[in-house]
Amino acid sequence: MSSTRTLAVTVLGTASPHPGPGRPCSGYLVRGAGAEVWVDAGTGTFAELQRHTNPAELSAVWISHLHADHNADLLAAVYGLAYGGLTPDVPIPVYAPGDCAQRLAGFFGRADTSFLSGVFDFRPLHDGHSARHGDLLLTSRAVVHDVEAYGLRVESGGRVLAYSGDSGPCPALTELARDADLFLCEADIDAHRDGEQVHLTPEDAGIAARRAGARQLVVTHVGPTLTPEEATVRAAATFGGPTLTAREGQVLSL
């Protein structure tokens, strides 16, 4: 487990809506002050997580919503933690929408979730939910999506990381990223269609970062209608500040 007091995020995966070669779906490892939190468990991210830490030593897992590209590798984690020799000393807290455990148990054809309790301790999220691990304060805010969904604000040692999860434009997103040192934000779609606003365009991401007064924008979760490079250029034009493309394996220190 990391002992550094520096708040940092390691990019495990950025793809939407399915993984590609060398590009898992959404997942990040947030580290600071001796704590490590796996943020979103998209397809392919459990393998990448093991490049950077022992999953048995995670302080917590945080899941933004229950679409597969953000939580499917919880299944891989169960196999690793329960049957693959990576057993944690105590069950790992999993902060997620309320029926996450039931969804996971369904993969095993079981209605009872108690068999998961040896490795995971499920704790339902709600708007304004907060939890502390070491010096990491995790605060969740409900955001606009087509299922129950949350964004995350992580604070440690005066530094702030904000993560959009999957979200359409909404005031909560701006509040979440208020004065953040780094805003990790999706830019999934090229344009809004048929009035749907459950994802962000690159311009939306840039506007949210500007309104929030974020110091740096990192563009992630770019869908198949855009390239990450194109999305980053477009987001930077509306943000007007430092803007990067999230890349697998990248470590961003605050």
N, C-alpha and C positions, 0 to 999 in steps of 0.2 A: 504494500500500500504506500502511496505517495506521502511523504512527510513535509513536502514543501508548503510554504505559506502563500505561494503564488497561485492565483486562480488561473486555470488553463483548461482548454477544451481540445480534445483530440478528435478529429473527424474520422469516424468509422465508415460512414456511408452517406451518400447524398442522392441516390437515384429515386426517380418517381416514374411510373407506379410499380415498376418491377426492377430487379437487379440486372446489371449487365456485366460483361467480363471486367473484372477489376473494379467494379462499381456497385457495392451493395446498396440496399435501400437505407432509409434514414436511421442514423445512429451516431451517438457522440459519447465520449467519456469525459466527464467533468471532474477535475481534480482541484483540491485546495485544502490546505491546513490539515493534512492527514486523512481526508475523506475522498472517496471515489464513488461517483454516481454514474451509472449507465443510463443515459437519456435517450429514449426511444430504442426499440429493438427490432428494427426493420430486417427484412430477409438478408441474410449473409453477414450480419454484424456481429454475431456471437463469435465466429471464427476470427474476425478482425479484432474484437475485444481482447482475445487471448494473445495477440501480438504485444499488447501494452500493459496487461495486468493479469493476475490470477482471478478469475471470476468469483471464486470462493471468498475472496477478500473484499468484495464490493461492499460499500456502506449502504447502498440502496439502488433500486432501479426506479426510474420515473418514465411513465408512458403517457404521451400526449393524447392519444385516442386509439380506437380499436380497429383501424384499418390495417390490413396485413403488412403494408409497407412500413408500418411503424411499430408493430408488435409481434410479427410472426416468429421471430427468433427467440421469443420466450419459450417456445416449444423445444428448440435446440438446447436452450439453457437448462430446462428441466432434465433432459436426457444427460447433459454433462454433469449437472450438480447432483442428481439423484442416482444415476447409474454409471457415470463415466469417470468416477474417481476424483471429481472436483468438489466434493461435499463441503459445504460451509460449516463452521463451528456452530453457528446459530442461523435460523432462517433469515433470509435477506428481505428487508422491507421492500415491497413493490407498491408504489403510488401510481394508481391507474383509475380510469373510470370503473364504476361499481361492479359491472359484470365481467371484468377481466378474468377472474378465476374460473367462472363458469364457462367462458369461451375456451379457455385453455384445457379444462377438464374434458370438454367436448371432443377435442382431438383424440383423447384416449377412450372415447365412448362411455364416459362416466358422468353421472349427474352430481355425485358427491365430490366436493373439492378437497376434502380433508387429507387425501393422499398427497397433496401438494404442500402441506404445512411443514414438512420436514426441510424444505428448501426455500420456500417463499412465504412471506407474511404479507398478505394483501391488505392494503389500506386505501379506501376509496377517496378519490379526489373530489373537491368541490371548489367553487369560485372563492378565492381568498384563502384556500388551504395553505398552511405553512408547516414546514418541518425543518429541523436542524440536525445536521450530521457534522461533527467536529465544529469547525468554524464556518461551514457552509449553511446558509439560510436559503431554503427553497420555497418560493412562493408561486402558487399556481393561479392563473386567471382564466376564466371561461372565455373562449373566443368563438367567432362565427365559423361554423363548418356544417357539413350535412349529417354529422353525428355529434354526440357529446365530445367536446374537444377543449384542450387547455394549452395555453402558452406558459412558459416558465421564466421566472426571474431568479437568478442565483446571486447572492451577495456574500462577499468574504473579504475581510480586511480593507473595507472601503472601496472595493472593486465590484462592478456589476456586469454580469452576463445576462442577456435576454435572449430567449428562443421562442420563435413564433409557433412552433408546431405547424399544423396545417390550419390556415385561417384565411377568411376573407377580410376585406377592409372593415375595421371596427374600432371604436374608441378604446376598447380594452387593450388592443394591441399596442397602441401608442402609449397608454399608461404603463403597460408592462415594460416597455423599453425606455421609459423616461430617464434621461441622463445616463444611459448605459454606456459603459466603456466599449462594449462590443455587442452588436445586435445581429444574431444569427437568424436569418429570415428567409423563408421560402419565397420563390418566384416561379411558381409551377406553370403558369399558363401564359399564353401569348396575348389573349384578350378575353374579356368577359363575354359570355354568350347567353342569350335568352334570359337576361336579367339575373342569372346565377352569380353570386359573389361568395363562393365558398373556398376560393383560392385567391392568391395574389398574382397580379402581373408584376413584372420588374418595376414598372412605374409605381405601382401600389407600394411595393417594398421600400423604394426610395422615399416616397412621400411619408410613409409611417416612420422611417428612421429620422427624417428631417423634422417632422412634427414632435417627435420624442426628444430631440436634442441628443441623439446617440452620437458617440464620438467616432465609431467605425461601424460599417455595415459589411456583413459577410453573407453573400448570396448562396443559398443552398436549395435542394429539393426542386431542381429545375426539370420540368416535364419534357416529353418527347417532341413537342412543337417548337422548342427553343434549344439552342446550345447554351451551356453554362457561361461561355464567354460573351455571347450576345446578351444574355440576361443581365450579366454584371455591368456591361456598358450602359444598358438602358436604365438600370437601377441607379447607377452613379450619376446619370444626367439629372434625375429628379432629386436625388439626395444632396449632391453638391459637396460631399465629404469623402474621406477615404473609403474605398469599396473594393472588396476582394471576392474571389470565387472560392468557395469551399472545395477542398480537394481531399480525397481519401489519404489518410496517413498524416495529414497536416496537423501540427500542434500550434494552437493560437494561445499565446500567453497574454494576460491582461496586466 
